[in-house]
Amino acid sequence: MGALAGGALTGLFPSMAQAQKAAQPFAKWVETFRARARARGISDEVYTRVFATVRPDTSVYAQDSAQPEFVEETWQYLNRRVSDWRITTGRKRAAEYATLFSRIEKDFGVDRSVMLGYWGMESAFGDVVENPKHMKPVFNSLAALAWGEPRRRKYWETELLNALVIVQRGWSTPQDMVGSWAGAMGHTQWMPEVWLNMGVDYDGNGRISPFGKPDDALAGTANYLVKRGKYRAGEPWGFEGRVPAGFDASLADNKTWRPLSAWGGMGITTLDGRSLASYDERARLWMPGGAGGPALLLLHNFYAVRSYNPSSNYALAVVHLGDRVMGEGPLQTPWPGGERTLTIAELQEIQQRLTRMGLDTGGTDGRVGNDTMRAVRAFQQRAGINPADGYPGLAVLTALRGR
């Protein structure tokens, strides 16, 4: 195993052993970890081939431990993700892959709106799957985390082994396995464990892949949703309700299950005023904007969707994006302190004006990523806009036009 000789790798990465207080130099760790791989059925040939090109990406340590760079209100979170670009692009994908979605609905019972929501949220309908700005070599990330991240080392070791099994099975190559800093890959951002255990060879080519055609990725995610999320076919995720004046918003804790009839007994109705008295389905009430904002009655399938990512904001964005793609309108109750979603043209104008000021937005395509948010925050700080939260909204657009 000459390519992994200790001296060679130690020379390449002289400071990495100190980066996360790793127990041993990376080259020595690679040799030690080989026994774990053998125990999982990984051949020496595969192990040597994979690690011959691995360069541990120690930048992932900062991403693993960092707090979110931007803190968003729920309405901001939704506005950025359920954007005009995603809705428009989602409708194109819904038409393009209508036959695939019909097959998934038949085989798994998962509504196409949910699948479109996942696809849009996780990879912008496949747009970022192979974008080097967003994706990096998975083995470089997972090896660095398994070697030098002490907080969740067992988890990262397991995922690295799972990734090796994928190569061993011939489903992919190390060069083709690119993903997020944490190793999530493909159209719906599978971790290796999900790829191995929930994946489906839906295009019938003899292997399972979250890359390329979206067939395997979408079918595998539907499989996950049914088996692990306990998704129920034919049931909605929930709906927006109307609460009576003076309603105690502390009851909307997104934790307490009550029959819809019980919520109805507190004066809650549908948006058009219909009674909930005759419905026994259990629901939780969530008012993410606080008193006066949208009141969401969340049913079982909302939490099935949330099983993919344990964030209610995430789950709400998935189901709301899917609804919008399928032609439904926005939430009807205004957000306290919120504002409407900007159009693609308005976001492009913000990016163009910021770029002319010398602030790097990462492009002027009307899509908002971290580069645009950093540029917005820098402008907010210059202009004295408070809070300088990086959100490209109406206040920022108005201020830019005023300059």
VENFENCOR-V508280 format. One record per run of one state. SS is the DSSP state (H for helix, E for strand, L for the rest). FROM is the first residue (numbers start at 1). LEN is the number of residues. If there is no record, write none. Layout:
# VENFENCOR-V508280
SS | FROM | LEN
SS | FROM | LEN
This chain:
# VENFENCOR-V508280
L | 1 | 1
H | 2 | 3
L | 5 | 1
H | 6 | 7
L | 13 | 3
H | 16 | 4
L | 20 | 6
H | 26 | 14
L | 40 | 4
H | 44 | 8
L | 52 | 8
H | 60 | 6
L | 66 | 8
H | 74 | 8
L | 82 | 2
H | 84 | 13
L | 97 | 1
H | 98 | 11
L | 109 | 3
H | 112 | 12
L | 124 | 12
E | 136 | 2
H | 138 | 11
L | 149 | 4
H | 153 | 16
L | 169 | 9
E | 178 | 2
L | 180 | 5
E | 185 | 1
L | 186 | 4
E | 190 | 1
L | 191 | 1
H | 192 | 7
L | 199 | 16
H | 215 | 13
L | 228 | 10
E | 238 | 5
L | 243 | 6
H | 249 | 3
L | 252 | 1
E | 253 | 1
L | 254 | 4
E | 258 | 2
H | 260 | 6
L | 266 | 3
E | 269 | 2
L | 271 | 11
E | 282 | 5
L | 287 | 8
E | 295 | 4
L | 299 | 1
H | 300 | 7
L | 307 | 5
H | 312 | 14
L | 326 | 18
H | 344 | 13
L | 357 | 13
H | 370 | 14
L | 384 | 10
H | 394 | 9
L | 403 | 1
